[in-house]
Amino acid sequence: MALVLVFILAKGVNLAVENTRERELAQRLGIDRDAYPRKASFPSSYFYEKLKPGITTRKEVHEIVIEYELVLQCYEGSEVYYYYSKDDDETLRFEIWYDFDGKYSKILGENDSYRINTESCGPGLLPE
């Protein structure tokens, strides 16, 4: 019983920390965190709505996707953004893909069955 209580308390503290981090980030981005579903990964859910496939340029992506901890440029024409931590096990990580014209194509996040491969990536943004 005590172990279950400790687990529940730890989970509650973790959710409170995540909520605080998300709210602080939303404030720095100048948006309302409550405008996005609680279960959605934030800030990738915000960027998913803000970026328009085939329209948003790489330069515009770089102006919109800010406040990250780390960004990697990948040789396949994508960028991997780390939020909240640089540690692969602690971060919210997503990948932004561009088309051949340098326009935003799609955003992919991670889940239990998909992890982003960063072996062919190096530090920094792709050139605009």
Stockholm file with secondary structure:
# STOCKHOLM 1.0

chainA/1-128         MALVLVFILAKGVNLAVENTRERELAQRLGIDRDAYPRKASFPSSYFYEKLKPGITTRKEVHEIVIEYELVLQCYEGSEVYYYYSKDDDETLRFEIWYDFDGKYSKILGENDSYRINTESCGPGLLPE
#=GR chainA/1-128 SS CHHHHHHHHHHHHHHHHHHHHHHHHHHHHTSCGGGSCTTSCTTHHHHHHHCCTTTSBHHHHHHHSCSCSEEEEETTTEEEEEESCSSTTTCEEEEEEECTTSBEEEEEECBTTBCCCCTTEEESCCCC
#=GC SS_cons         CHHHHHHHHHHHHHHHHHHHHHHHHHHHHTSCGGGSCTTSCTTHHHHHHHCCTTTSBHHHHHHHSCSCSEEEEETTTEEEEEESCSSTTTCEEEEEEECTTSBEEEEEECBTTBCCCCTTEEESCCCC
//
